[in-house]
């Protein structure tokens, strides 16, 4: 599947044309399944807890669960580098990434399906026992999801080493991700209502189904996630080159490799701030349409917006990245996302203003994500050039660590939002609007805090991130010269 281009002195790992389409499709489908799982876990699971499991009289259990998720995911980021080290030290006949894609994907999918059950009514009959089972199940799910997610994105550095080819493969993965995010948004509410034991016509526009509907929604998503892991394992292959040769690392070397890669650290700080802002707003959008706009079913239109704008954005990425460069492109997209908050701020019950805000918020995100993903991937060679050690998974674990931290904080914010703004089981848009302080609190949590995060993220990226396509090309040439 791979060969070495020997037409010049710069030997590069490249895809043969006969197999490049297969790899692009397989890897893109993997991105679809990966983001179906992530969307369900990060966006909808918190609302399942707040809207289905506990009413106002048991609101303290919502705080317990969401706080546990936030604390666990923050603590786990300190051991995620060891997961990267385990992957980098893996040696099997099918490579070092595929085993963890399959094992991690299978176990985390099973755990998430279980989490979308109510454990036979335990939240009502024995909340304390439910919390204990929840904690164990969530911990197992999150650990193996980290292994799978790190392996999937880490594989990008093993499929191709040239920045242009990485852009293409990363773009294919992002096409899959955009489709996953959009289709999840479009189908979430209709699927939940369809599978609910109560007839969908009897469910008010402000409610989102019942426990049965939520369980089948989670089950369908997790089945999709696991099946796409199999497709990635079958349809892709790790390549080999002199540049990719690496040694096994100890735990101490894993942390030293990360800490000494200054460009990786700066992009990580900028991205984690971005994640907190973007994921918080994205997670609260379903609350926004349910309790502010006043009709949960209108949220599905956001999925259509995301699908159309996302596909256009991803298709434009290779051209825009080549023309403007990733750094300038990142900042332009960030400015567009910041503009979306003006429309969210002035929206009361008008879906039109909300949808305009969604366009500004959703269109730039796939491009911005690809800028970050490609930059982090290029720091694999930067770290190898600077420190003499190549650490693919160990380096690329930083991106899911940032997503995890951002998701943890946003989960905590969403849980607090449900409490502070009266958005829990039995609430409606009218009951929320009856207290003007609810609306003020909601807009502070959904708009003001994320806006600050995005602005600071942009400043750090502009000032501190130096690695770009030209710098990476020079590093590759020097690494190839060292290997000869």
N, C-alpha and C positions, 0 to 999 in steps of 0.2 A: 504493500500500500504506500510505502514511502521509498524515496530514493534520495541520493545525495546529488545535488546539482554541481557538476564538476566543470561547467563551461567557463568558470573563472575561479580565481583564488579564494573567493568568499563562499565557502561551502555552507549551504543552508538546508535545514530540514524542510522539505516542501511536499505538498500533496500531489500525487499523480492525478491528472485530469480524469482518468477513468473512474476513480474512487472518490473524488472530492465531493461530488453531489451526494453520494451515500452518506458521507461523514457529516456534511452540512445538514441534511435532513434528520439524521439520527440524533445529532447533537441538539438541533433545534427542537425536536420532540422532547428531548430530555429537559430543555429549558421550560417547555410547556408544563410538564408534570411537576417539575421542581417548584414552579410558581403557583400552580394550583394548590399544592400543599401549603406553601408559605402564606398565600392569601387567606386560606381557610384558618390557618393557625393564628396569624397575626391580626387579621381584620375581623373575622366573624366569631371566633371562639369566645372573646370577651363579651360580645353581645349575647351569645348563647347563655353564658353564666348570668349576666345581669337581667336578661328578659325572661328566662325560662326556669331558673333554678331557685332563685330567692326573691321574695317580695320585700316591701319596705320594712316589715317587722323583723326581717333577718338580714338587713343590709350589711351588718357587721361581717357576715360570712363572705360577702362580695369583696370587702376590703381585705379579708384574710387571704382569699384565693388570689386576687390580683396582686397583692403585695408579695405573696409567695412566688408567683411567676416572675415578677420583676426582680426580686432578690436572687432567685435561683439562676436566672439568665445572666445577671451581672456577675455573680460568683463564678459561673461556668466559663466566662471569658478568660479567667486566669488559668484554666486547664485546657482550653481549646488549642493553644500552641502545642501541647503534648499530643493532642489528636493529630495535628499536622505532622509531628515527628513520627508518630506511629505509622501514618500513611507513607511518609517519605522513606521509612525503614522497611516497608513491606516489599517483599520480592516473591512474585508468583508468576506462573506461566502466562497468565492473562494480564500481567502488569501490576502496578501498585494501586491504581485508582479503582478499577472495576470491582474488586472484591468488596470494597467498602460502599460503593454505590448500591450494590445488590443487597448486602447484609443490612446496611444502615437504612436503605429505602424500605425494605420489607418490615423491619421491626418498628420504625417510627410510624409507618402507615397503619400498622395494626394498633399501636398505642393511641393514635389520634382518633381512630374509629371508636375505640373504647371510651375515650374522653368525651365524645359526643353522646354517650348514653348518660342516664342519670343514676347508674349503678342501682337499678331496681328501686328507685324512689328514696335513696338514702339522704338526699339533701333535705327531705321533709321528715323522714322517720329518725334519722341519726346523723345530723350534720357533721359532728365531730369525726365519726368513722368515715364519712364521705371525704372529708378533707384529707385524712390520712391516705386513703386509697388514691385520691386525686394526686397527692404529692408524689407518691411512688410512680404512678403511671406517667405523670407529666415529666418527671426526671428522666425516666427511661426513654420516652419519646424525644426529649430535647437533646439528649446525649447522642442518640443514633441519627437524629436529623443533622446534627453538626457534622458527624462523620460523612454522611451522604452528601451534604451540601458542599463541604470542603473538597471532597473527592471529585464531585461533578465539575466545579469551577476550576479546581486545580488541574484537571485533565487538559484544560485549554493550553497550558504551557507545554504539555507533552505531545499534543497533536501537531502544533506548528510553532516555529521559533521566530519566524519573520513577522514584524509588526503588521504588515499589510494583510497577511493571511490570518493572523489573529483577529484583525478587525472584521474580516469576512465571517470567520467561524463564530466570533462573539456576536456579530450582527444576527446570524442565524439563531443563536440561542436567545437573543433578545426578542426576535420575532415570536418565538415560542412563548417567552415570558409575557409579552404584551397580549398575545392571544389568551393566555391563561388568566391574566388579571382582568381583561375585558369580559371574557365569557363568564368568569366567576361573578362579576358584578351584574351582568345581564341576567344570569340564570339563578343566582342565589335565592332571591325572594320568591320567584315563581316555583322553583324546585321545592323549597321548604313548605310553601303553601300546598303544593300538589300532593306531597307525601304526608301532610298533616292529617291526623285522624279526623279532625273537624273539617268539614267541606270548605274548600277555599272561598266559596261565595259567602260563607257565614263568618269569615274572618274579616275584621274591620281593616280599612286601608292603613291604619296606624299600627297594626300588629304584624308580627312576622311569624305566623304559624304556631305550632306547638312542639313538644319535645320529640314526638315521632318524626315530624318533618325535618327537624334539625338533625336527628340521628342519621336519616337516610342521605341528607345533604352531605354530612361529614363522611359517610361510608362511600358514596360515589366518588368524592374527591380523592380519598385516600387510595381507592382502587386504581384510579387514573394515574396517581403519582407513582405507584409501584410498577404498573405495567410499562410506563415510560422509562423506568430504570432498566428494565430488561432490554428495551429497544436500544438504549445508549450502549449497554454492554455488548450487544450483538453487532451494532452498526459502526462502532468506532474502534480505533486501534492506536496505541501509543507508539510514537516513532522513536528512533534512536539516532543519536549523533554524538560526536566528540564533545560538543558543548553540554549535552545533557548528562554526561557521566557525573555521578555523585557518590559520596561516601555516606555510610550510616552515621547518624548523629546521636549523641547522648542527650539526656534531658537538659543538662546545662548548656550544651551547644545550641540546642533549639532556641532557648530564650536569648542567648547571646547573639545568634544570627538575626533574630528579629530586632533586638534593641540597637544593634550596630548599623541597621539599614535606615539611615536618616530619612531618605525619601519615602520609604514605606511608612514610617512613623508620622510624617506630616500629612500624607494623603489620608492616613487612617484617622487622624484627629479631625481633619476637615470633613471627611465622609461621615464620621459618627455623629457630628453635630447636624449634618444634613439629614441623616436618618431619623434622628429624634424629631426634627421638624416635619419632614415629609410623612413619616409613618403615623405620627400623631394626628395630623390633619386627615390623612387618608382613612385612618381607622374611625375617626369621628364623623366622616361624611355620612355613614349610614344612620347615625344618630341625628345628624343635621337634617336629613330628609325626613326622618321619622317624626322628630319632635319640633323642629323649627319650621321647615316647609310644610309639614303636616301630612305627608303621604309617603309611606315607605316604598310603595310600588314605583314611585317616580325615580327612585335610586337606580333602577335597572337601566335607565337612559344613560346614566354615567358610564355604564359598561359599553354602550354603543359609542359614546364619545371617546372612551379610552381605546376601543378597538380601532376606530378609524384614524384618530390622531396618532395612536401608537404605531400603527403600520406605516403611516406616512413618515413619521419621525425616524423610525428605524431604517427605512429605505433611504432616507436622506443622510443618515449618519456617515457612511463612507465618503460621500461627496463633500459634506460639510467639514469632516475631520481633515480631509486632504487639503481643502481650500483654506480653512481658518486655523487648523491646528486644534488639538484636543483642549488645550488650556483656555483659549479664547472661547471655544465652543461651550465649555463648562460654564463659564461666567455668564455668557449670553442666556443660556438656558436657566440659570439660577435667577437672573433678573426677571425673566418671563414668569417663573413660578412665584416670585415675590409679588408680582402684579396681581396674581389671582386673589390674594388676600383682600384686596380692595372690594372685589365683588362679593366675597363671602361676608365681609363686614357689613355691607349695606343691604344684604338680603334679609328680608323678613319672612314672607310667605311666598315670594315670587320664585317659581322654579326657573324662569328664564335667566335671572341674574345668577342663580346658583349654577346653571349649566355653563354660562359664560366663564364663571370662575373655574369650573372644572376643566374647560378647554385650556385655559392658561396654566392650570396646575398639572394637567395630565400630558399635554403634548410634549413639553421639554423633558419629562422625567426619563423616558427610555434612552434619549441621547445622552443625558447627563450620567446615567448609570453606566453606559458603555464607555464614556470618557474615563470614569473612575476605574472600571473593571480592566480596561486595557492598560491604564497607567500602573495599576497594582501588578498586573501580569508582567509588565516590563521591568518592574523592580526585582523580579526573580534574577534577571541577568545583571541588573545593577548591583544587587547584593553579592552575586558571584564574582563580578568584576572588582568590587571593593574589598570583599573579605576572603575570596578564594574558595568559598563553599557554595554549592548550588542547593537551594532548599525550595522546591516547588510548592508542595502542599503546606509546608511550614510558613512560607511567605503568603500564599493565597488564602490561608485560614483567616488572615486579618479581615478580609472583606465580610465573610459571614459573622465574624466576631463583632464587627461594627453594626451589621444588620441586627444581630442578636441584642446588643446593648440598646440600640435605638428602639427595637421592638419591645424590650423589657420596660424601658422608660415610658413608651407610649401606651403599653398595656396598663401600667400603673396610672397614667394620666386618664385613660379611658375609664378605668374603674372608679377613680375619684370623681370624674365628670358625672358618671351615672348617679353617684351619691349626692354630690353638691348641687346638681341641677335637677334632681328629682326625676331622673330618667331610668326607672327600673320597672319591675313587673307590675302591670296594671296601669302604668302612666300613659297619658296621651298628650298630644300637642297642646290641648286646652289646659290640662292640669299643669304642664310645664310653664306655659305662657302666663298663667294666673299670677305667678310671682316674677316680677321684672328682674329680680336679682338672679334668677335662674338663667335668663338670656344673657345677662352681663357676664356671669361666671363662665357660661359655655363659650362665648366668643373670646374670652381671655385665654381659655385653655386650648381652643381650636385654632385661634388666629395669632394672638400676640406672642405667646411663648414660641410656637414654631417659627414665626417670622424672625424673631431675634436669633434663633439657631441658624437659620439659612443665611442671614447677613454675616454672622461671625464666620461661618463655614467658608463663604466666598472670600472673605478677607485673608484667611489662613491659606487657602488654595492659591490665591494670587501672589502672596508674598513668599511662601515657603516651598511650594512644589516646583522643582526645576526640571525634572526628567520629562522629555517629550520625544517625539518620533525621531528627530535628528540625533539627539543624544543617545537614544537606544540603538540606532543603527551603528554609531561609532563604537559603542560598547560591544556589540556583536562581532564587529570586525576584529577588535582587540582580543576578545575571547577565542575566536577562531585561530588567530595568530598564536596565541598561547598554547592551544591544543595541538598545533602542528609541530 
